[in-house]
């Protein structure tokens, strides 16, 4: 199967999953705490991941899966094709706002990003594609992101990093035009992909950044840990940054 055909197939799965999510929002959503009251999971997270995992298992049984809710595989190697799923990115927003959340899938082969999918479900903003297919937003080709420096754009981050000034986040924010906090990695990635932010820095798990990496790399964006080391798709949470090349250099020069 070509990358374009695979892209269209996965796109249809996510659209189907999103329709189900919208219907479930009309009913009762069951909420549980994971590590604390700020870290939630719902039946919709679990059911959406189960739906996507079943699609992958049925059509691509030899592939490996990494999912936030634990329905995938225990991975020890980045060899082969890996699907990295965040069924509801921004669960706290999903529970408290019923908006500002995304469904995300990143596909990697031998540790290289191949395809990414970020769907802002309620606003119907869908970014998808990769290096071989091009990157699209609702069917329109996204151009390379303008290479603006830190002083010329907004950055996104998370509230804890900014409040506690982790890794000089406040200094970075003061050098930028301003700071935005969405509470959803997918929304920040969409903003950077569309040139509305020059950077996003946060403490992310692989399912939070895999889709964004696959979409951002073809558009000229830089991705790494905030210490400059390579990101790790099999690792635990890591301080992560996506940025234009100039903004990335500016941050590391501070």
Secondary structure, 3 states (H helix, E strand, C coil): CCHHHHHHHHHHHHHHHHHHHHHHHCCCCCEEECCCCCCEEEHHHHHHHHHHHHHHHHHCCCCEEEECCCCCCCCCCCCCEEEEEEEEECHHHHHHHCCCCEEEEEEEECCEEEEEEEEECCCCEEEEEECCCEEEECCEECCCCCCCCHHHCEEECCHHHHHCCHHHHHHHHHHCCEEECCCCHHHHHHHHHCCCCCEEEEEECHHHHHHHHHHHHCCCCEEEECCCCCCCCCCCCEEEEEECHHHHHHHHHC
